[in-house]
Amino acid sequence: MNLKPTPPPEPDQAPPDKDSSDRLFSILGRSAPSGRLTSEKTQRMVDEGGYQVTGFVITNHLGGIGIVDKSAVRWLTGDEMWWLMHDSAQIGKSLQPNV
């Protein structure tokens, strides 16, 4: 599998206010068991790393995963997602913020 990292876009707006974590949780918390942790990590990356939310990761009951970013969608199996998130640790390492 050959995945090439894409650098994040330059931020073009100020970081959202501190209520944003609660807004993120309101989207994630209803459907994801780890919604609170996901929203807190996301908010920290936005606040401290200059990132913006540009998409979502969705998972169905069979373990199929879709990564939606702007107009692009990438479909992955559970095994491919595991590889991406765990085994491919060096991909994007130079882009990782210190958060």
C-alpha positions as CSV (number, residue, x, y, z in Angstrom):
1,M,0.0,0.0,0.0
2,N,1.5,3.3,-1.0
3,L,-0.1,6.3,0.8
4,K,1.5,9.6,0.3
5,P,0.8,12.3,3.0
6,T,-0.6,15.6,1.9
7,P,0.5,18.6,3.9
8,P,-2.3,20.3,5.8
9,P,-3.8,23.5,4.4
10,E,-2.5,26.8,5.8
11,P,-5.0,28.1,8.4
12,D,-7.0,31.0,7.0
13,Q,-9.0,31.8,10.1
14,A,-8.6,32.2,13.8
15,P,-8.9,29.1,16.0
16,P,-12.5,28.5,17.1
17,D,-13.6,29.6,20.6
18,K,-13.4,27.2,23.5
19,D,-17.0,26.1,23.0
20,S,-15.9,24.3,19.8
21,S,-15.0,21.1,21.7
22,D,-18.6,20.9,22.9
23,R,-19.8,21.5,19.4
24,L,-17.6,18.8,18.1
25,F,-18.8,16.4,20.8
26,S,-22.4,17.2,19.9
27,I,-21.6,15.8,16.4
28,L,-19.5,12.9,17.5
29,G,-20.8,12.0,20.9
30,R,-24.2,10.8,19.7
31,S,-22.8,8.2,17.3
32,A,-19.2,7.4,18.5
33,P,-18.5,5.6,21.7
34,S,-15.2,7.6,21.9
35,G,-16.8,10.9,20.9
36,R,-15.7,12.9,23.8
37,L,-12.0,11.8,23.5
38,T,-12.1,12.3,19.7
39,S,-13.6,15.8,20.1
40,E,-11.0,16.8,22.7
41,K,-8.1,15.6,20.7
42,T,-9.4,17.3,17.6
43,Q,-9.9,20.6,19.4
44,R,-6.4,20.4,20.8
45,M,-5.0,19.9,17.3
46,V,-7.1,22.9,16.0
47,D,-6.1,25.2,18.9
48,E,-2.4,24.2,19.2
49,G,-1.5,22.8,15.8
50,G,-3.3,25.3,13.5
51,Y,-5.4,22.5,11.8
52,Q,-8.9,22.9,10.6
53,V,-11.7,20.3,10.4
54,T,-12.1,19.6,6.7
55,G,-13.9,16.2,6.8
56,F,-15.0,13.2,8.8
57,V,-14.2,9.5,9.2
58,I,-17.3,7.3,9.1
59,T,-17.7,3.6,10.0
60,N,-20.5,1.3,9.3
61,H,-21.7,-1.7,11.3
62,L,-19.7,-4.1,9.2
63,G,-16.4,-2.3,9.8
64,G,-16.2,-0.5,6.5
65,I,-14.6,3.0,6.8
66,G,-14.9,6.1,4.8
67,I,-12.6,9.1,5.1
68,V,-14.3,12.2,3.7
69,D,-12.1,15.2,3.1
70,K,-13.5,18.1,1.1
71,S,-14.8,16.5,-2.1
72,A,-12.7,13.3,-1.8
73,V,-13.7,10.0,-0.2
74,R,-11.4,7.1,0.5
75,W,-13.0,3.7,1.4
76,L,-11.0,1.4,3.6
77,T,-11.5,-2.0,5.2
78,G,-10.9,-2.4,8.9
79,D,-7.5,-4.0,8.2
80,E,-6.4,-1.1,6.0
81,M,-7.5,1.4,8.6
82,W,-5.5,-0.5,11.3
83,W,-2.5,-0.4,9.0
84,L,-2.9,3.3,8.4
85,M,-3.4,4.2,12.0
86,H,-0.9,1.8,13.7
87,D,1.5,0.1,11.4
88,S,2.3,3.0,9.1
89,A,3.6,5.2,11.9
90,Q,6.3,6.9,9.8
91,I,3.8,8.3,7.2
92,G,3.2,12.0,7.9
93,K,5.6,12.0,10.9
94,S,7.2,15.3,9.8
95,L,3.7,16.9,9.8
96,Q,2.7,15.8,13.2
97,P,2.2,18.7,15.6
98,N,3.5,18.7,19.1
99,V,0.0,18.3,20.7
